[in-house]
């Protein structure tokens, strides 16, 4: 398994501002993903964070709104830009280790936009 | 869009009873994974079952997979109050691929 940390764990932000969420893993991983969980809902994949190249976004998510970086094999950031109350969600990163199949999730970042 | 649908959406049982929840999906998969989430926190991985497997056990958990019906079930035996959580199934079309989540089942175990 892997130990995954996310910062911040929670935040309250004003609309129109941006927040950058960090995901740090204690070991090198092959794949990193970012998910969103809206209140009372299931998880939806935002994008796959690719090391050294642009992230691969899912339908309905765009780079201008959710820019992602992954400078190395253990770290990634997700920025939620120009936030609105509809962005209030839990944002979770997940990882795959080596050629494993199991995805491990971070503790999540709970975001409230006022 | 979500690949999987789970039922029931919510389940309330007494401690000691068994809890069963089902997951259906739409396309072929490589594996299916079950997760638990307590109070909006991070997801805890419970069990992974591959498309060529029919049943797996882990402690009090039993998972079945029927690829012909595109469905899976999670059984929690002898439930405890600490099992109160939301349970999600998630499917991967290929090994090491992104996951598509079901809607989840909220389980309440009353002491």
HADDOCK unambig.tbl for C-alpha pairs under 7 A between the chains (distance, minus, plus):
assign (segid A and resid 41 and name CA) (segid B and resid 103 and name CA) 6.83 0.50 0.50
assign (segid A and resid 42 and name CA) (segid B and resid 101 and name CA) 6.72 0.50 0.50
assign (segid A and resid 42 and name CA) (segid B and resid 102 and name CA) 6.73 0.50 0.50
assign (segid A and resid 42 and name CA) (segid B and resid 103 and name CA) 5.11 0.50 0.50
assign (segid A and resid 42 and name CA) (segid B and resid 104 and name CA) 6.34 0.50 0.50
assign (segid A and resid 43 and name CA) (segid B and resid 101 and name CA) 6.07 0.50 0.50
assign (segid A and resid 96 and name CA) (segid B and resid 96 and name CA) 6.82 0.50 0.50
assign (segid A and resid 99 and name CA) (segid B and resid 96 and name CA) 6.67 0.50 0.50
assign (segid A and resid 100 and name CA) (segid B and resid 96 and name CA) 6.19 0.50 0.50
assign (segid A and resid 101 and name CA) (segid B and resid 95 and name CA) 5.56 0.50 0.50
assign (segid A and resid 101 and name CA) (segid B and resid 96 and name CA) 4.63 0.50 0.50
assign (segid A and resid 104 and name CA) (segid B and resid 45 and name CA) 6.78 0.50 0.50
assign (segid A and resid 105 and name CA) (segid B and resid 42 and name CA) 6.20 0.50 0.50
assign (segid A and resid 105 and name CA) (segid B and resid 43 and name CA) 5.70 0.50 0.50
assign (segid A and resid 106 and name CA) (segid B and resid 42 and name CA) 5.74 0.50 0.50
assign (segid A and resid 107 and name CA) (segid B and resid 41 and name CA) 5.80 0.50 0.50
assign (segid A and resid 107 and name CA) (segid B and resid 42 and name CA) 3.93 0.50 0.50
assign (segid A and resid 108 and name CA) (segid B and resid 41 and name CA) 6.29 0.50 0.50
assign (segid A and resid 108 and name CA) (segid B and resid 42 and name CA) 5.34 0.50 0.50
